[in-house]
Every structure is written in C-alpha cells, then in structure tokens.
Amino acid sequence: KVKGKQRAETAHPRLFTLTTYKLHCLADYPKAIHAYGTTDMLSTQIVIGNPSISFEEGDDLPPGSPEKHYQMSNDICHPIPIANYLHEHQNDLTMKEFLPHLKDHLLARILNQEYDGDETPFSKEERAKLKFHKHEIYQHKVLRVNYTTYDMRQEQDSMNPRTHANIMVVAHDEFEGHPYWYARIIGVFHALIIHSNYQDPVRMDFLWVRWYGLDSNPRYKSGWKAQHLPRIGFIEEDDDNLAAFGFLDPTHVVQGVHLIPTFKEGQTHELLKPSLARLPKENDLDYLFYYVNM
C-alpha cells in the first residue's frame, strides 16, 4: 500500500451553497488583514519563558549615532502576540494588570504627561482608544544608551535582560535625598500604536522593568559621609501592591549600574513567587539587598 491519500478515480461534482462558512467571512477579511496582516504573517506559536532573546538569534542592531540617547533594533523578527502571552502566563503575578499598566504608560506619553512613575491610571474608556497594530509587541535583545561620564567623556552602555540588566533613572520622589531610582530590565520591546492622536500607527519603544527600592532601615546610612554604598532591594510583590513592576521610556535611562549582592544577608523566595521575571539560573530566588557600586 502507498502511504497518503489516494487520488479519486472519478470526480464528484460540488454545487454552490450558502452553508459554506467561509463565504460568510468574506466581508471580514479586509478588516482582519488590516488588523493582523496577511495569513502568512501569523503564527499560532505561543511564546513562553523569560522575555529575553538568546544571543544566537538574530536582531540586527548596527552602530548608531552618538547624538542619539539610546538605540534599539528596528527588526520585527521576534513578535509576541499579546493575547497568547497573557494567557500563557495568566497565573504569574508579574502579569497581573500587565496590559492596563502598559496602556497607562503609553497613554501618558501620547498625551505628553510628565513622567511620574506611571502612578496615575487611565479609565477603561481611555485605554480602549489605544490599540496595538496586529495585536503584537516586538521583542529585542539589546538596548544601547549613550551617556556622559563624570569626567565629561562620552560612553555607551549595552544592556540586555540576560547579563547586563540593571539601570538607573532620575528619581521623581527623592528618598532621604537620594537622586536616583533603580530597576532591572525584564524585557526590551517596541510596538506600533494606533491612537486617534496619530494618523498612522506610530512606533513606541518601552522597557518592562522590575523596580528596586532603597533600604528603609533607619540604622543603615549610606553616602560619602557615612562611607557606605547605597543599599537597595527588590520591592515585594503581592495582590495589593503592584508597584514592583512597571514600564519605562528608554529616554529616561541614565545609564547601566553595577550592583553587588549583599551575600551576608542571603537570598529569599518571599519577595516574588516563581515568575518569568527571573532568569532560570536564579532558581526563583532573590538576594535581600544589593549595594550600588559607585
């Protein structure tokens, strides 16, 4: 016997009938192509795991202009279908309010609101006005940031979620006079945004980050006078506190930062349940504190 379907010896006539389902979908095809692209652009593959890309995978990023504050790839070879991604990680506390918070962040930028840590939420009606082209966001490997050193030289940091993920931004509510906030990059993304303020879809770059907080222990003093490095730790995540994660405009990144774990204080899994926000090698553990190297 020959494997596979056998060709019929005689043809069977088929009559036109309105019960064929695809005929009733014809009117929806143009709208679907406009929203999602042609069918050869779609994939049912579900993206899983930490949102970082292996260095073996392509994500073209040629040398950029030193006059630009940051650089991110223009490639769209790593799309993430938003609905699939949210469904795959629906039990991860990291993903709670992921889409509403992302829309709040992007809406604040579209409406030219001053950055305040994305603490002001928008209404459901306002969020509904913002849409993602093809319902996708695009993932990248690397973010490059140009900055000026203390001795007035120009330098560049190359950051990625896998090996060089810690960043600093200017603080908007100084704690005991400390001028910076600190965060770990979970993912580097861009999206094509559809909004009534724009005639065509507009590209917007953003970082998904996990925030650190300064050690609030009154007995620990840092700074030049105290002769101790600033000490920070991840903000604890729970159902009532969603401030541990957020989104950031890459233009607000000052530079990368080198953190030193306080090995003496040990590690814990209590700050966050098992989550894609950690790398697999971290075994779902966080150090309690880190020193900010200066």
N, C-alpha and C positions, 0 to 999 in steps of 0.2 A: 504494500500500500504506500501511496505517496502522501507525505505529511502536508497539511494545509488544506485549504478549501478547494473543492473540485469545481471546475467550470461547468455550469449547467449546459446540458446538451441542447435545450430549447429555451428561447426567451419567453418570459411571461409578461404580457402587456400590463402596464400600470396606468390607471385613469387618474385624472386630476381630481383632487378632493380638498375641500377647505378644512378637513380634520387634521391635515398635516401641520404640526405645531410650528415649524419654522416659518411658515407663511405669515402667521400672526405676529412674529417677532420682527418682520422686515422694517416696520416703522420705528423700531427701537434701535436698529443697527447704527444709523448715523450718530445718534446721541451717545451710544456706548463707545463707538470708535473715538469720538471727540473726548470722552472722559477717560477711557482706558488705553486708547491706541488700538492698532490692528491686532488681530488674534496672534500673529507671530511674535508680538511683543509681550505676551502674557505668559506667566508660569504659575503652576499650582504648587511649586516647591515652597515649603514652609521654612522660614529662617529660624534657627534655634541657637541657643547658647549666648555667650557673652558677645556684645556687639563690637567686636574688633576683627580686623581682617588679617589673615596670615600674610607675612612679608613675601611669600611665594606668589601670591595672587596679584594681578595687575591692577594698578590705579595710578595712571600717568600723572606725574607732577614735575614738570620741567622747572629749571631755575626761574625764579620770579624777580620782579623789580624790587630793589631795596627801598624804594619810596612807598611801597605798599606795606601797611602794618602787618597783614597776615596773608597767607596763601593757602588755598585748598584746591584739590583736583577738580577739574570740570567733568570728569568721567561720570557716566551713569551706568557703569557695568555692575554695580552692586545695589540693585533696587531692593527695598524692603516693603512688601505690601502691608499697609498699616493694620488692616483688619486681621490678617493672618498672624501678624506679630503679636497683637494684643491677645488673640485667642490662645496662641501657643503658650503665653506666659501669664495667663489670667490669674494664676494662684501666687504669682510673685508679687510681694508687697511693693517692690520697686515700681511696678507697672500701674499701681493704683493711681487714678487720675492722671495717667501719662498724657493722654490726648487732650483733655481740658487744659492742663498746665502748659502743654506745648502751644496750644492755640492762644492762651493768655499771653504767653511770651511773645509770639509773633504779632498778635494784635497790638500790643503795646508799642512794638517797633513800627508797625504800619501807621499807627496814629501819632507817631513822634512823641510818645510819652517818655519822660526822663526815667532812666533805669533805676529801679528801687529794689531789685531782688525779686521782681515778679510777685509782689505781695498783694497786689490789687486784682482780684478776679473779675472777669467779664461775665455778662449774663449769657444764658443759653442762646438767646436770640442773636447776640453779637457774635458768639462763637460759630453759630450756624452760617454766618455770612462768609466765613473763611473756609476755603476748600483746598485740598491737595490735588494737584494735577495727577491723574491716573491713580489717585489714592495711594501714592507711594512717597517714601522718603529715600534718599540716596546716601549710602554709607561710604566713608572714606578711611584710608589708613592713617594719614598724617596731616597734622596742622603745623605750618611753619609761621613763626612770629618774629618779626624784626623789632629790636628794641635798642635803646641807648644805655650803655653801661655807666657805672658811677664815674669812670674816668673819661667819659664823653666819647667813647668808641661805639661803633655800630656792631651789634652782634645779632645772631639769629638762633632761636631755639626750634628744634624739630620735635614735636610732641605727638605721641600716639597712645592709645588706651592700654597697650601691652607692656611697654618698657619705660616710657617717659611720660607719665600721665598727670603729674601734679602741676598745678598752675596757681598764679596769684592774680587777684584783681583789686582795684582800688575799693576800699570799704565805703559803704554808704551809711553806716551807723557805727562809728568807731567805738570799740570796747576798750575802756581804760586807755584811750589814746592810740590804740594800735591801728595803723592806717590801711591794713590790707585784709581781704578775705582770701581763703584758700579752698581749693576744690580739686577733686580727681576727675579726669575725663573718663567717662564711661563709653562714649561714642562720638564720632565726628560725622556730621551729616549736612546735607543741603536738601531743600525741597523747592518745588515750583508751586508758588502760592497763587490761588485765584481769589481775588477780592474786588469789591466794587470800586475801590480806590485806584485800581490798575486796569488798563485796557486789555492787556495780555498777561499771561502767567509770568510772575516775577520770581527769580531765584533768590532764596534767603538761606544763608548759612547759619548753623547753630551747633552748639555743643551740649550734649547731655552730661550732667556732672553730678557727683556726689560731694556734698559740702562737708568741710571740716569746720569745727568750732574751736575758739580759743579756750584753753583750760581756765575754768572759772574758780578754781581753788584759790581762795584768798591768801593761802600760805605760800603759793608759788609765785614768785616775782621774776620777771624777765626784763631784758633790756641792758643797755650799756652800764647803767648804774648798778643793777643787780648782778651783772656779769653772768647772766643765764640766757640761753636761747629761748625764743618764744616756743610755747608748747601747745600743740593742737591735737584734737581727736575727732573722729567721725561723729556727726550728730546722730543720735539714736533715732531710729525709725520705728513708728508704731501707727496704729489706726487713727490716733488722734493728732499725730504730729507728722505732717507731710513735708516739712521743711528740709528734710535730709537730702532731697534730690531736687534738681531744677534744670533750667536751660539757660544758656549764656550766649550772647552775641560774641563771636571771636574778636571783634574790635575792642572788647573790654579786657582782654587778656593782656596783662603787663609783660609777663614772661613765664617760663617754667621755673619751678622751685625744687630744691633738693631737700627731701625730708629724711630724717634719721629716726628709725623706730626706737622707742624707749624700751629696750629689751627687758629691763628690770621690772617694768610694770606688767609684762606678759601680754597674752592675747586673750580674746574673748569672742564668743559667737552671739552674745546677747544684744549687740548693737543692731544686728540685722539678721533675719532668718536667711536660710540658703537662698541665694539670689544670683541672677546673671550679672549683677553689678560688680561681683568679684571675679577675679580670674580663677580658672580651675586649680592652678598651683597654690592658691591661698587656702584651699580646703575649708572654705566658709568661715574663716577666722579673720579678725581684725586686731591689730595692735591697739591697746588702750590709748596710747599717746604717741605723738611724733614730735621731734624737735625740728624747727625750721632753721636750716643751715643758712648762715649769713656770711 
